[in-house]
Each structure stands twice: as C-alpha cells, then as structure tokens.
Amino acid sequence: SLRAHAQRLEQGREADELVRKKLHNTVQELKGNIRVYCRIRPALGEWERGQPSALQPGRSDRPGSVGERVDLLPPARAVRSAQMPTAFTFDKVFGPESGQAAVFSEIAGLVQSALDGFRVCIFAYGQTGSGKTHTMSGPPRE
C-alpha cells in the first residue's frame, strides 16, 4: 500500500540522517575538538591605513608544521635593536581582506554540529579594539 511505502521511506530517511550526523561528528572530531583561528582586522581610519602592519600572515616554514603562521613584528623603534619577529601558529589565519563568508565557511561544520544537537562553543578573544566584534559580526554592510 502507499501508506506502508511512505512509512518505509520515512524510516529509511531517519536512519540515513542518523548516519549523516554520526559521520559529520566524526569528521569534526578528526579536524580537532579545539581549533584556534586568527583574524587580522582591517585598518581603522586614515591613520592606521598609513601605518605598516605589525602582523604578517604566512604559511609556517617549519617542516611537518600544521597550520598557518602570523609574525608579530617588533615596534618600528625596536627594529634598530635587531629584535626578531615573534611567530604564532594557528589552525587558520584570516587576513584583513577576508570576508564573513570565508570565516563562516571555516566554521560551518561547527554550526551544523550545533544544529545536530552537539555542544559547540565559538568565542572571540582579544584586547579592546583588536577586532572581536568585527570577527563575530563583520562590517555593517556585509
């Protein structure tokens, strides 16, 4: 009967959905339960746009290294002292030109996990003016 066929299809869909959730969660766990991303906010105002950036994104140059690197350059007045940049490695680095779509594409799997009923936490951390609101909300026009 048509009703029995519809019931079998619904049971099959529910079973497929459970498999999808399990496989998706496995992929998220393989990516790492804790991921650290860095987003370099764009320069604010004319004064910042005229200054050299203290952060320089780039790929890690260490063999076997996983992730992306950001070099924190010493202040301009310290360059004469031959102070070396400090390197930090993150799972992903978003440069100032990265839009909200690029950030969302990286965390979309976590959003899906939350919709599937798994516990997920996404937060932004940094000092005042470092770009937390920009990271979570984006510019007003986007």
C-alpha positions in Angstrom: 0.0 0.0 0.0 1.0 3.6 -0.5 0.9 4.4 3.2 3.3 1.4 4.1 5.7 2.5 1.3 5.7 6.1 2.7 6.4 4.7 6.2 9.3 2.6 4.9 10.7 5.7 3.1 10.4 7.8 6.3 12.2 5.1 8.4 15.0 5.0 5.8 15.3 8.8 5.8 15.6 8.8 9.6 18.3 6.1 9.5 20.2 8.0 6.8 20.0 11.1 8.9 21.5 9.3 12.0 24.3 8.0 9.8 24.9 11.6 8.4 25.1 13.1 11.9 27.5 10.4 13.1 29.8 10.8 10.1 29.7 14.6 10.3 30.6 14.5 14.0 33.4 12.1 13.3 34.8 14.5 10.7 34.6 17.4 13.1 36.4 15.3 15.8 39.1 14.5 13.2 39.6 18.2 12.5 40.1 18.7 16.2 37.8 19.4 19.0 39.7 22.6 19.8 40.6 24.9 16.9 42.3 28.3 17.2 41.8 30.8 14.4 43.3 34.2 13.9 41.5 37.0 12.1 43.5 40.2 11.4 41.1 43.0 11.3 41.4 45.7 8.6 42.9 49.0 9.4 40.6 51.5 11.0 40.7 55.1 9.9 43.2 57.0 7.7 46.0 57.0 10.4 46.1 53.1 10.7 45.9 52.7 6.9 49.1 54.8 6.6 51.0 52.7 9.1 52.8 49.4 8.4 51.0 46.4 9.9 52.6 44.7 12.9 51.1 41.4 11.9 52.2 39.5 8.8 50.3 36.3 7.9 52.1 33.5 6.1 52.5 29.7 5.9 54.6 28.1 8.5 58.1 27.4 7.3 58.8 24.6 9.9 58.9 21.1 8.3 55.9 19.0 9.4 54.1 22.0 10.8 50.3 22.1 10.6 48.6 25.4 10.4 49.3 28.9 9.4 51.7 31.4 10.9 51.4 35.0 11.9 54.6 37.0 12.6 54.2 39.8 15.2 56.8 42.4 14.1 58.7 44.4 16.7 57.7 48.1 17.0 59.4 50.3 14.5 61.6 51.9 17.2 62.9 48.4 18.1 64.0 47.5 14.6 67.4 49.0 15.2 67.9 46.7 18.2 67.7 43.6 15.8 64.7 42.2 17.7 63.3 39.3 15.8 59.5 38.9 15.0 57.5 36.6 17.2 55.8 33.7 15.3 52.4 32.3 16.3 50.8 29.3 14.6 47.0 28.9 14.2 44.8 26.3 12.6 43.7 29.1 10.1 44.6 32.7 9.6 42.2 35.2 8.0 43.9 38.3 6.7 42.3 41.8 6.7 40.8 41.2 3.3 38.9 38.1 4.4 35.1 38.5 4.4 32.5 36.9 6.6 31.8 34.2 4.0 35.4 33.0 4.4 35.1 32.8 8.1 31.7 31.2 8.0 32.9 28.5 5.5 35.6 27.5 8.1 33.2 27.2 11.0 30.1 26.0 9.1 30.7 22.4 10.2 30.5 23.5 13.9 27.3 25.3 13.2 25.9 22.1 11.7 27.1 20.1 14.7 25.2 22.6 17.0 22.0 22.1 14.8 22.5 18.3 15.2 22.4 18.6 19.0 26.1 18.5 19.8 27.6 21.0 22.2 29.6 23.7 20.5 31.3 26.9 21.7 32.6 29.7 19.4 34.1 32.7 21.0 36.3 35.7 20.2 39.1 36.7 22.5 41.4 39.7 22.4 42.1 43.1 23.9 39.9 46.2 23.4 40.0 47.3 19.8 41.5 44.0 18.5 38.5 43.1 16.3 36.3 40.7 18.2 33.1 42.4 17.1 34.4 42.6 13.6 35.1 38.9 13.7 31.7 37.8 15.0 29.5 40.4 13.2 31.5 41.7 10.3 31.3 45.2 8.8 27.8 46.8 8.8 27.4 46.3 5.0 28.2 42.6 4.8 
